[in-house]
Amino acid sequence: MRHGPYVDISEKYRWKADAILTSRKLGSSGLEISPIVLGCSVFGWTIDEKTSFEVLDAFFDSGLNTIDTADMYSSWVPGHIGGESEAIIGNWIKSRGNRNDLVIATKVGKELKPNKRGLAKAYILKAVEDSLTRLKTDYIDLYQSHEDDISVPFEETFEAFELLIEQGKVRVIGASNYSPERLTEAIEFCKSHNLPVYQTLQPEYNLCERAGYETDLEAIALKYGLGVITYSSLAFGFLTGKYRSEADLGKSVRSQDAKKYLNPKGIAILGALDKIAKSGSSTPAEVALAWLMARPSVSAPIAAASNVNQTKVLARAASLTLDSSEVALLDKASAG
């Protein structure tokens, strides 16, 4: 295990590593992103705007610059309508004046409310304007289909994306939550019809959930040169090590999602993470993220932070490199 050197960058943040500034190519998209992407689903949900600003400041001041959100965050909260996360990010961007230093990814397609979802052309064209308004920007770096929509022909969906790219409102398009078959069909259709092609994939992938990505999607990503940014990178917080028994499951609103990993395999993974973290004075979360970054097909993992201390973990993880024996240990513990 190896950490990059730490240097002072400001009075407030003195834990940044030079290695954090090393960007990663996002497949063949032309975008370059930070080695860790900040997931923003918690903004306006489990943390308020003030705390969200603190997290964003800490993330950006650490040398990391890529942010992932979605138009439907956090529509599941009683009284919310969706767009709360984007609005907070937009307010932060406006107050800091740093838009050109950021890579902003957002998504469209999942249900905001009844009859407000999908990948129909008219819906995408309206949804992007709403996202741009909330984000207080005139372009989105990465605009992703949040889920497949089999009710809409590919031609209609990708004509909408083509128009947005021509207008300069979107730089690159990507996919999330697609089956291997539908992802391949979408890419091949666009290639044969001279339409913009998905350049990125956002799959669920972590030490606890490997098969869904590794069985088929990874080969597709490699075949087409897709950039891959993984969601649920810490398995709903389980890979941080804070859930080790049933008694720990009241620690956060995501604890019930993590409950399914309290089994022999999950405990074995935590044991391997603990061993590696202890030997390198790091944390299980840092090691779990470093394992993802070591996967050749992965561009960067997405991880959320609810406070500045958790953001520091992301920054340290960005400079952490595992050796081959450590990767093998984690591979073995998480196999099957």
N, C-alpha and C positions, 0 to 999 in steps of 0.2 A: 504494500500500500504506500502511496506517495501523495503528499499534499504539495501544492504550489507554495511559493514563499509568500508570506504576509507582509503587507506594507501599509503605512498610514496613508489615508486619502482625505480625511477631513477631521475636524474636531469631534464630530458626532460618531463616525464609523471608522474604526481602526482594525477591522478584521477582514479587509478585502484582500484577495490573492490576485497577483498579476495574471495567473492562469485563467481567471474568470473572464478576462477581456478577450480571450481567444474565441472567436465566433465559429460556428459550424455551418457548413453548407446544408441547406434544406433540399436534399435530393438534387434534381436538376432544375429546380424552380428559378434559380437565380437569386433567391433570398438567402441571406445569412442571418442566423439567429444565435442567441446565447445558448450555452450548453445546458441550462435549465430554463424552462418556460414557467412563468407564474400563472397558475390557474386561479381564476377570479370568481368562481361560483359562490364563494362565501361572502363576497361584497354585498352589503345590503341584506344579508341573511343572518349569518352568525356574527358578523362584525359590522359596525356602523361606518358612516362615511369618514369620520375622523380617524378611526383605527385603520381603515382601508388606505387612507392617505399615508399613514405612517408606514404601513407595509410596502406600499408602492415606492415611497421615498427610499426606504432601506434597500429594496430590491434594485432600484435604479442606481443608487449611490454605490452599490457593491460592484457595479460594472455589468450587471445583467440588464437586458433591454427588451425581452420578448414576453408579451402578455397574451393570454388566451381567455376568451370569454364567449358568451353566446347571447342571442337576443332573448332567449327564454329564461335566463337567470335573473331573478329567482321567482318565477311565476307560481311555484308550488307553495309558497308561503302565504298563509291567509292574508288577504288584503292587498297582495301584490298583483301586478298585471304583467310582469316581465319587463326586461330592460333595465332593472335596477342596477345591475352590475355595470352595464355599459355606461349608464348615466354617471355613476361615481367615477369611473375611469375618465370619462369626458371632462368632468369637473376638475379632476386632478391634472389632466393634460393642459387644460386652459390656464389653470393657476400656475403651472410650472413652465409652460411655453417650450416643451421639449418634444413635440410630436415628431419632428424629423429625426430624432435620435432613437425612436422606438420602432419595434415591429409589432403591429397589432393584428391579432387573429380573432375573428368572431365567427358565428355560425348562424345558419338559417334552416328552418324546416320543422323543428320539433314544435309541439303544440304550445302556443301562448295562452289560448283560450279556445273554446269550441269554434270551429270554422276559421281558425287563424293558425294555419300550419301548412306544411307541404312544400313542394318544389315546382309548382305551377309558375309560368313566366310572370304573370301579373302580380302574383304574391311575392315572388323574389324581388321584383322591381320596386314594390312598395316597402318591403321589409328592409331592403338595403338603405333606403332613404331614412327610415326610422332609426336604423343603427348609426348611420353617419351623423344624424342630428344629435343622438344621445352621446356619441363618442366625440362630438365637436371636432370633427375632421372632415376633409373632403375626399379621403381615400382610405381603403382598408387593404392592408398588405396581404392578408390571407383570409379569403372568404370561403367557409366550409359548409357543405351540405351536412347538417347535423345527423340526419338519418336518411335512408333510402325512401323514395316515394314511388311505389310501383304503379300508382294510378296515373302518373304523368309520363308521357313519352320522353325519352332522352332528348330528342330534338328540341322540344319546348324548353326544357330545363337549361340546356346548354346554349340555346339561342339567347336566353336571358343573361347568362354569364358572359357570353361573347359581347353583348351590348355593354355590359358594365365594364369590361376590360377595355373596350374601344373608347368609352367615355372617360377612362382614367379613374373610375371610382373603385375599382378592384384591381390589384396587381396579379394575384395568383389565386386559383381555386383548389379546394381540397375536399376530401370525403371523410366521413366518420360513420361508424356503425353500419357499414355495408358488408354483405356477405361476399365471400371470395368470388362467387359466380357473377353477382351483379356488378361488383367492382370491375372485373375483367370486361364484362359486356359494355359497361359505360365507357371505359377507356378505349376499347376497340371501336365502338360506335363513333366516338368523337374523332379518332384518328382517321377513320374512313370517310367521315363527312366534313373534314377540315374545320372542326369546331374546337374550342379550347378544351384541353384535357386536364383532368385532375392531376395535380402535381404533388399532392401530399395525401397522407393517410393518418388519421387519428384513431388508433385502436386502443381498447383496454389491454393493458399488458403490465405485468409485474411479476415478482417472484412467486406469488401465490396463484396467478392466473397466466399460465404460459401457453397452453395448448391452443386456445382460440386464435392467437396470433401466429405462433410458430408452425402450426400444421399446414396452413395454406396461405394466409395473408402475407407472411414474410416473403415467401417466394415471389408473390405478385409484386410486392414493393421493390424487390431487387430486380425483377425482370424489367419493370417499367421505370426504374430510377426514381421511385417516389421518396420524398422526404417523409420520415415517420416521427411524429410526436405522440408520445404515449399518454393516455389518461388513466386515472386510478393508479398512478405509479407507486403509491405507498399503500395500496389495498385498503382504502378508507381509513388510513391511519394505523392499521394493524402492523405494518412494517416499521413503524416508529418504536415499537416495543411497549407501547402504553397499555395494550390489551393482552394480558397474559393469563387471565382467569375470568370466570363469569362475574366475579366481584368488580372487575374493572369496566364493565360494559355500560356504566352510567356516566362515564367521563365526558362524553360529547354527544351531539345529535347524530353523528355518523356511527356510533358504537354498535348499533344493531346490524349495520351493514358489515362491520368487521367480525361479528360474532361467528359467521360461518367458517372463519379460518382458525378458530380455536379447536384444532384437531391435531393428531400426531404429526401430520405434514407441516402444518403451520408452526407448531412448537419446534420442530426440527429446523425450520428456516430461521426462526428467531435465535435458536442456539448458534447457528452458523454466523448470523449477523453479529451477535454478541461477541463471538470469538474474534472475528476480524476487527470489529470496532474497538475492542479492548486492546488489541495488539497495536493499533495505530492511533490511539487517543482520539477516536471519532465517535459517531453515534450510529445506531442501527439504521436510522433514516438516511444518513449520508452514504452508508455502504450500499443500501438498497438502490439508491439513485445512481451511484457509481456503477453498479452492476448493469443497469439499463444503458448507461452511457457507453459501456464497454461492448455492447452488442453491435456488431458491424452494421446492421440494417437500421439502427435507431439513430435519428438525428438528435433528439433531445427528449427527456421526460418532462411532463407537465406535473407540477406539484403546487398545492395551495399552501398559504401561510395565514394564520389568524392573528399573528402579532410579530413584533420585530425580532424576538428571539427565534421564532421559527424561520423567519427570513434569513437569519444568520446561518441556520442549518443548510438552507438551500445554497447560500453563497459558498459555504465550506465544501459542500458536495460537488459544486462545479469545478473545484480544483483537485478533487480526489481521483486518483488512479489506482485501480486494483491490479495486483500481479496475477499471473496465470493460475497459480495455486489457489488464490482466494476466489477467483472466478469459478474454478473447478469445484471448490467446496460448496459454493452457493448453487451451482448447477446440480450437484448431487443431492443436496438437501431439498431442492425444489422440484426435482424430477417427478414425473408421474402425475 
